[in-house]
Structures are given as C-alpha cells and as structure tokens.
Amino acid sequence: MTLSVITILEIAVTFVALGTLKLYSLNGMTAVLLACIPTAVVSLMLCLLLGARILHGSRDLARATRTMGEDGRFAAPAHSGAAELAVLTQELAATSAALTESREQERVLEASRRQLIAWVSHDLRTPLAGLRAMTEALQDGMSRDPERYLRLILQETQRLDHLVGDLFDLSRIQSNSLTLSLTPVPLADLISDAVGGIEPQARSRGVQLVPGGIEPVDVRVDIRQVNRVLGNLLSNAVRHTHPGGTVTVCARVAEGQAVLSISDACGGIPEDDLNKVFEPGWRGTPARSAGKDVGGGLGLAIVRGIIEAHHGGVAVRNIEGGCQFTASLPLAG
C-alpha cells in the first residue's frame, strides 16, 4: 500500500512541476489530474484488499507456526493468502510431517531400547545368580559333585561372554562403526563351512540340513562377518525346527545380487511378529523362546546390521510348515 501511495504522489508532483514550468496548460493539467483520480482510488482500494488478505494470511500462518513449535504438529490454515505464503505453508506442512515421522521412529527406538535393556538385564541376572550359588557351594564344600559344578560354571561363563560380545557388536553396528574387509569369495564355500559348523547341533536335535540348489556365484564380502550371518541364521533355523524336520539352504543370483535363503520347519511366525523379527531383543512367542540355548535375542538384529553394512537386504516370510529367511549380498567383480 505504501508503494502505491508513493507512486500516486510522484505522479501528482510530476504534473505540478510540469505545470509550473508552463509545459502544460491549466486546462490540460486539470483534465489529466481528473483522469488520474479514479485510477488512484481504484489502485488504493485494490492495495487495501490485497494488503488485508496478505496480512490475514501471514497472521494465520504465524499462528499455525507457533502451534507447531508448542506441540510439534502443524495445522495448515484454511486460507494462506498470497501464492508465496501458500508455498511456505506447504513447506511447513512437509517439515511437520517429517518431524512427526522422526519422533515416531524415535519413540519406537526408545521403546525397543528399554525392552532390550530389560531382557538383557534378565539374561545377565539369571546366570550370575547361578554362578554365585555354585561358587558359594564349592567354597563351603557343600557340593557332592564339584566337577559337574565346574562344568556348569564354565558353560554359564561362556554364555555370558557370548551375550556381552553380541551387545558389543550390536553397539558397533548401530553406531555405524563396523568396519568391513571385503574379499571376493565363492558363496558356496562360505555356506559349506557354515553348514559343517552347525551340523553337530543339527544332528543332536534330529534336524537334517539339505542343499536346495546352490548356484556357483562369487560375492565380495567380509568373510568373518558373513560367516557370522550364516552361523546365526542356520543356528536359529536348527534351534526352532521340530525334530525330524529339515533346514534347506539355497543360493542364487537375482537382480544383480547373490540371494541366500534358509528355510526351516518351525511352524511359522505369527503375521503380526514378522516385522519385529529383526528388532533387538525379539524372541517371538514363548514356544519359540523356550530353551536354555536361547541368547539375548540379538542374533537377527546383528544379521540385519551386517547385511545392511554390505549394502544388501534381509527379509523373512512364512512358507508351508515354517519360515524362510533371505539375505542379499553384492556380487564380486
């Protein structure tokens, strides 16, 4: 509005100056000024209307922005005024949606962290209580079978060492400090080594390991970390497969990546839990988590972290009689 008034005054001063210099006759100047009056009035009215619209839009936008600062949610005003304000409103709405999604992810991570701490605390407290009881019994000479107690102490100590190692590895993965030493290697060799390592456990449980088609493919991976992935997946599959069942291992090339799949005969995972399988601390239903050899529920979370560090992906789905875990790895070359 101020600019419009200045423009009109400039025009009026110009005509007065021209009249003073005798460049216009009095009648000509009067006619021109009379013609400018309606134009000036219309311009002022338009400026007032547009200014009021922009003012109301900016006030509504400021009010909505203050609300976003208070409760984190942005409610876009019904009328944003000028086009520039409309663009700003859209950007604020997009920013608010991104912040809301980030807060939701943070809430989920915080809940997962607290649950993990509770589970790990329980897993640490139980073996420590047993170790203390057995140690006191040995110290007081109350044990009738000291050799058995020593074996149990060693077993529980190894379990604690494994749990602490998992926690350390998970912390490195979550802090993006996991370093990889990539080497080209045949995937079949890695699978063969992992199957050989888990075979005694499978045999003791009456579970059969079956190759389901392993294509000759070379991958570029960190051998030690991928061996851990294979060990975790195979151990998990054998542990949850019913006696007499089979665990099938496959490897193929798909979409420019090597795809490893391990199928078990666990009876399947509830659909509501499929998206929680790779969360730290997840152990599934009580039936799946029963047993003394269950760890801290960190194995699958570590698997996902290692695979994603290789720029691959991991997934799980239910199949007939069980479930199938798949992991994609980069090809060599």
CORDAWO-V665243 format. One line per field, one symbol per residue. ss: DSSP state (~ for helix, > for strand, _ for the rest). phi: phi as a letter, one per 20 degrees, with the letter a starting at -180 (. if undefined). psi: psi as a letter, one per 20 degrees, with the letter a starting at -180 (. if undefined). A space follows every 50 residues. Layout:
# CORDAWO-V665243
ss->???
phi->???
psi->???
This chain:
# CORDAWO-V665243
ss->_~~~~~~~~~~~~~~~~~~~_____~~~~~~~~~~~~~~~~~~~~~~~~~ ~~~~~~~~~~~~~~~~~~~~~___________~~~~~~~~~~~~~~~~~~ ~~~~~~~~~~~~~~~~~~~~~~~~~~~~~~~~~~~~~~~~_____~~~~~ ~~~~~~~~~~~~~~~~~~~~~~~~_______>>>>>~~~~~~~~~~~~~~ ~~~~~__>>>>>>>___>>>>>~~~~~~~~~~~~~~~~~~_____>>>>> >>>>__>>>>>>>_______~~~~~~_________~~~~_________~~ ~~~~~~~~~____>>>>>>__>>>>>>>>>>__
phi->.gffffffffffffffffffemecfffffffffffffgffffffffffff fffffffffffffffffffedndddfffcenfffffffffffffffffff ffffffffffffffffffffgffffffffffffffffffemeeecgffff ffffffffffffffffffffffffeldfdddebfbffffffffffffegg ffffemddecfdodffbecdbegfffffgffffffffffeefgnecdddc bbdblmceddccdccenndggfefedgeegnfcnfgffefpeefeemdgf ffgffffffemdbcbbbecfnabcdccdcfffn
psi->gghggggghggghghgghhhjkiqrggghgggghhhghgggggggggggg ghghggghghhhghhhghhgjjpoopqhoicrhghgghggghgggggghg gghghhgghgghghggggghgghhgghhggggghghgghikipimhgghh ghggghghggggghggggghhhghjkjopqnpppqphhggggggghhigg gghhikpppppknoqoppqoroggghhhgggggggggghipqpirqpppq prppljqpoppopaliirpphiihjihjqpipibrhhhjqqijpbjkigh hhggggghhjkaqqrqqproibrppqppqqqq.
